[in-house]
Amino acid sequence: MLWDLTVFWSECLPVSHQADFLVVGSGIAGLWYAYRASQYGSVTIITKKEEAESATNLAQGGIASPISKFDSVEKHVEDTIDVGDGLCHKVIVRKVVSMAPDVIRDLIDVGVKFTYRRSGKKLANLDLGREGGHSERRIVHAADLTGREIERALLTAIRECPDVTLHENYRAVDLITARNAKGKRTIKGVWVFDERRDEVRALLARTVLLATGGVGRVYRHTTNPRISTGDGMTMAYRAGCRVGNMEFVQFHPTALALPNAGRFLISEAVRGAGGILRNDRGEAFMPLYHRLADLAPRDIVARAIYNEVQKSKLDYAFLDVTHLKPKFILRKFPNITKRCAELGLDITREPLPVVPAAHYMCGGVVTDARGRTDITGLFTAGEVAFTGMHGANRLASNSLLEAICFAELAAKEARRALPRLKRNRLQPRFRCPGGKQPKVSSRTIERKEKILRDTMSDFVGIVRQHRDIARAKSTAAEIRRWADSKFKTTRISEGLIELRNLALAGELIAIGAFRRFESRGLHFLREKPRRDDKHWQKDNLIKPRTR
């Protein structure tokens, strides 16, 4: 349902801020957009936790770029389309991949310290890794902490920009929009919940970029940070934007399967360096599933592990690097080695227990080739966006590349659009959610969220059945209606905002999965285990319900 926010707000609130460019999210997409946009106007960045808490910061692998003399744009495009299983938008793929070498140069210029195989800061000297689905070595990385290094460099660059303001602990609640004379919605700003003051305020802006990341927390096990609750996707949908291909949730094949590890991600680069997946009998099983064996695309590896675990007495498979030289492992994967040692595992001597975990959303808010959405002045970049780059399955290390490319494209388009978008003078009497009813207890919210996570994990996971998807859709819709009801009548809280978004995101994932009656990429349906190009070689778009 599309909410008119003016219905639910009860007391007059001052407009607390005006900006030319408002950025929601502080990952690679949001920071790069802010860095570029700051040359043309005032920029405000809001993040619901601390500035460096994002999926970018957890990204270990790197950025795919065809810069090797053995590689080419054509090879990279072909690999992306092949892994995307028939749904990649070829024009978008070619556009992004063609931008890749310049992206690497720009990041180096900003101060990102990538890993080199020999001295000299030339692209030809970069140490290139290889991951699943790639036919050549093309992964530019900073050891095994690429995301953290990029985040560090961009935050440093942002702090030096004079007209950029960053607010931590500002939680976006909903978009503020208005209709023009033709009925087209235009962005006016964002409602935010200031956690420190426990109040809602309006941040007005001429343009807004959503760079809020994915929705991994809707599943029981995820490699994502806790902040990945689908905020941008659901806010955009409620405001009137279409979402697309929500059924394609990528499960990373190798998350560490230890109770106290928090599903710590074991980078695909470990398999690219020679790691071997084994079952409980010590057998290397991936050659049975794909010609690329351990370097097969992620959807195939995740399903292979799922199948082997189903036949096993254990709840996990093993990733084995004990046949590699210890010095090589320590040099190549210092962070992974250190974290495993803290958990009592010596990866040079014993195989690692691993299981698939929810990792990346290939669908999202429908976004065109310039980063624009269905709402004038609203842009998206990164995991929140559905650009057509990834199709039905993302090629490893294409996510950071796509995020920065679309942040660049969106910044250029927002700059061009700025003269047509007047500064907002919106001064109506807005009404805060609820009234006198107290906040919903955190225990109640946690109980509802656990039901949602368990339902999505059991019924809309790696392997799915149509009747189970229907049950998940019904359960998610029921929790979403409950959260919407409480959102109108009680004082809002951090937990309620996130549950409301998680439930809607879960419902949208289930709707997408229920509609796609075939198996393709990340969506594997038991009743229809093969692709159906006659009926389903197309995007699966969900239009918002309006009043």
PyMOL commands that set and color helices and strands:
alter all, ss='L'
color gray80, all
select helices_A, chain A and resi 5-7+28-37+55-58+73-83+90-110+123-125+146-159+216-218+231-239+268-272+286-288+293-295+298-311+326-332+334-342+399-420+442-459+466-489+494-515+533-536
alter helices_A, ss='H'
color red, helices_A
select strands_A, chain A and resi 15-24+43-47+63-64+128-129+139-140+164-168+170-179+185-194+199-210+243-244+249-256+276-278+317-320+352-361+364-366+378-380+385-386+541-542
alter strands_A, ss='S'
color yellow, strands_A
deselect
rebuild
show_as cartoon
